[in-house]
Amino acid sequence: MNGVLAFALAVLIYPGVAVALVAAWALSWARQSARAVTGGSAIPGPLRDVNELRSEIERDTITPHGVSARFLNVVSSLAVVFPLLALVLLPVPGNPLVNSIGLKGDIALEGGLLLGVPVMRLLVAWAIPSPYTRIAADRGVRLLAGVVVTMVLALTAIAEQLATLTLNVEPSKTALPTFAIITRILAALAFIFTLPALARVSALRAGHGNLEVSAGELSEVSGQDLAGFRLAEAVQLVAVAAVFVAVFVVPIFPTVAGTGRALVWIVGIILTALGIGAWEGYASREATSAERPPLNWWLGWPILLAMLALVAAAWAARGV
């Protein structure tokens, strides 16, 4: 297949815009259903997000005072582009770029693209002259700092294990040694802690309690700008789940091929979305405080598991 045609198909059809939008709807509903079950609330209808997105698009866009409308348009558009690009450049089964240009994916690039949506939200929150959005952005950047540290360590462990930053798109005929399996499982467990933060949906309005605690980065954004961010967050869920499966789950089963390998992808992505929703529902039942020290991340289980993965990777490299 011609490289230009393959790129167009990858961007517009699969795994790009068309399939990404369908997957975003399906996985978002699965996530919300799991969150409702564990949070003790009613399961939403499958078209709720679609109707809300359409309402936001039809609503007038009110630009906050002191912020350029063009800036909001550009940032909300970039927020959609980052997760879409992460999906297009991922060697998922059937990606036309795999056969046309030999796409194998890049672990570091995929990890960086997953930070696009959170960073765009922070830019908007800091640009808006509102104390509530800026407080929300300060909370978000502290959370993101812990996420980045864990991400880098977990991705480094996988890269050391694979001895390359590219992903293995073809199944292997050789079974993994014990320490290689341990390394990949530990790295996956460490990265799991980052999933809810990477796929987080920003709060739009204050709930019960302190406005400074419940307001989100996008609480001052409206209309098409808000619809762009909501769409970006839905596609981000697909990208986060797909990258997690590609980088951490599929390498645990290197000898699985054919239909079994496709099932690992499909089941892994669905279970990831359900797991994120289940954790959010469980976490919503616990009381939250205004301040959470960043050392909770840096001295907690995520960092410990990632560092253990690095140690196991070093042992595996020695042929133990």
N, C-alpha and C positions, 0 to 999 in steps of 0.2 A: 504494500500500500504506500502511496505517495506520502512523504513526511508532512506536507502542508495539509493534505486532506485528513490525515490521521490526527494532526493537532486540532483541526477544526471540529472533527468528530469528538475528540476527547474533551474539548472545551464546551461545546454546545449540547452534546448528547450524553455520552458516558465516558468517564465518571463525572462529567461537568454539570452544566446548568440543569438540564432536563431531569436526569436521574437524581442529582443532588437535591432538587426541590421536593421530589416525591419521597426520597429517603428522609429529608428533614421533617416533612409532615408526619411520616410514620413513626420515626424515632422520637420526635417530640411528644406525640400522643402516648407512646409507650412509656416514656420517661414520666410524663404527668400522671399516668395511670398508676405506675409504681409508687410515685410520690404520694398520691392520694391514698393508696392502700396502707402504706406504712405510716402516713401522717394522720390517718383517721378521718379523712374527708371524702366527699363524693367524687367518683371518677368523672372527669370532664368528657363532654362529647367529642367525637373525633374531628369535628369541623370548627371547634371553638377558636383555635389559633388562626385558622384561615379567615374566619369572620372578623376577628379582632384586627388582623393585618389589613383586610380590606377596609375596615372602618377608619384605620389610621391613615391609609392612603387617601381616602375621600375627605378626611378632615383637613381644615386649614392648617398650614404650617406657620406657627408663630415663632419667629426667631427671637431668642432671649436678647435683652438689651446688652450692648457691649460686645456682641459676637457677630462675626461676618456670616451671612447666610451661605455664601459660597464655601466658606470653611466647613460648615456643617455638612453641606452637600458632598464635598470631597471626602471628608472623613467617614461619613456614613457609607459612601460607595466603596471606599477602601476596606472598610470592615467586612463587606460582602466578598470582596476580591480575595482577601487572604485565605479564608478557609476553602474557597473554590479552587484556588491555585494549589493548596495543599492536597486536595483530592485529585486534581488533574495530574500532578507530578508523582502520585503514589502508584506503584505497580500493582494495582488491584487486578484480580483475574479479568481478562477481557479488555483491559485498557489498550486502545489502538496504538499508543505510543510505545508499548513494550515490544511489539513486533516490528514497527516501522523504524524506530531509532534506537532500539535496545534499551529503553528506559528501565533503570533498576532502582531509582529512588535514592534520595540522600537523607540520612538520618538527621544530620545537623540542620539541613534546610527545612525538613518537615517540622522539627521541633521549634525552629524560629517562626515559621508561618502560623503555628498554633498560638503564638503570643500576639498575633495581629489584632484580633478582636478585643482582648483585654486592654491592650495599649491604646487603641483608638477610643475606647470608652474613657480611659484616663485623660487623654488629650482634651476631649470634649468637656469633661467634668472640671478640669483645671482652667479651661478657657472661659467657662461661664462664670460671671461674677456673682455667684451664689454661695453663701457659706455652707449650705447643705450638700451641694454637689461636690464641693471641694473637700469637705469632711469625708464624704463617701469615697472620693478619689484617694485621700490619704489612707483610709482603711484598705482600699483595693491595692494600692502599691505595696503596702506592707505584706499583704497576702501574696501578691505576685512575686515579691522578693524570695519568700520561702519556696514558692512553686518553682522558680527558675533554678535555685540551688539543687533541689531534688531532681528536677528534669535533667540538668547537666550531668549529675552523678549517675543517674540511671541510664541515660543515653551513652555515657562514656563506658559504663560497664558492658553494655550490649556491643558497642563498637569494638571494644577490646576483645570481647568474646568472638565476634565475627571477623576480627582483624581487618575491618574495612568500614567505611561510612556508608557504603551502598548496601541495599537490602538483597537478600537471597530470594530471587523470584522463582527459581527452579528447585524442585524437591531434591533432596540428597538421598543417596543409597546407603550412607553410612550412619549408624546410630550414634547418638551423642554419648560421650563419657559422662560419668556421674557429676563431676564438678561443673561441667558445662551446663547440664540441666539445672543444677542448683543456682548457678549464676543467673540464668535467664529467668528462673522463677522469682528469685530475690529482686532482680531489676524490675520485673513486672509488678510485684507487690509494692515496691517503692513508688512506681509511676502511678499506680492506682490511686494513691493519696492525692495526686495532682488533678485527677480527672474532674471532680466536682468544681474545682476552682477554674480550670481552663474552660469548662462548658457552662460556667455560671451565667444565669440570666439576671441582669440588673433589675433591682426594684424600681418601680415607677412612681409609687406613691407611699405615703406614710401609712403604716398599719397601726396597731395598738401600741401605745408607749411613746417613747421619746422620738421626736422627728429626726434628731441628729443621728439616731441609731438606725431607723428604718428607711430613710430616704436613700435613693440610689444615684449612680452617676448620671443616669438619663432622665431624672425626674423633671428637668426643665426643657427637655426636647419633646417635640410634638410633630404631628403630621407625617409627611413623607420622610423626614429625617429619622423620626422614631421608627417608622415602618422599615427603613433600611437597616437600622440596628437590630430590630426584632428578627428580620430575615437573616441577618448575619449571624445572630446567636443560634438560630435554628440550624443553619448550615454548619456552624462551628461544632455543634453536637455530633453531626455526621463525621466531620473531619477528625475530631478528637477520638471518636470510637474507631474509625478506620485506621488512623495512625497507631493507636495503641495496639490494635490487632496485628497490623503489619510489622511493627518493630518489636513487640514483646510477646505476642501470643503465637503467631505462625512459626517463629524460630524455635519454640519449644517442641514443635512437631515437624521436624525437618524432613522426615521420611514419608509423611503423608502426601499423597499425590491424587490427581484427578478429582473425582466427585468429593472425596473426603477433604481435600484441601479447600475446595469451594465451600463446603459446609463449615469448616473452621472459620472462614471469613464471615459467612452470614450469621452463624450462631454467635460468634464472638462479638460482632458489632451489635447485635440485638441485646445480648446479655450485658454488654457495657452500658448501653443506654438505660436498660432497666435497673442496673446497679446504681448508676448515678441518681436516678429518680428515687430509688428506695432509700439511698443514703440521705438525700435532701429531705424526704418525708420524715425519716427518723430524727435528723438534726433539727427540724422545725419544731419538734415536740419538746426540745430542751430550751431552757431560758438562755438568752444571749445577753452579753454585756457590751457596753460601748467600746471598750478597748480590749484587744487581744494582743499581748506582746508577741512580736515577731519571733522571739526565741522559742515560742511554743512549736514553731515549725523547725527551726534550725537545730534544736536539741531534742526533737521528738522522734517518733517511729519512722517517718519518711526518710530522714537523713541516715538513721541507723541502718535501715534496710538497704539503702543505696550504697552505703559504705561497705556493708557486708557483701553486696554483689560485686563490688570492686575487688575485695579480697578473694572472693571465690573465683573471679575472672583471672586473677593473677595465678592462683593455684592451678586452674584449668590450663593456662598457657604453659605451665611447667610440665604438663602431661600427667598430672596427678589423677 
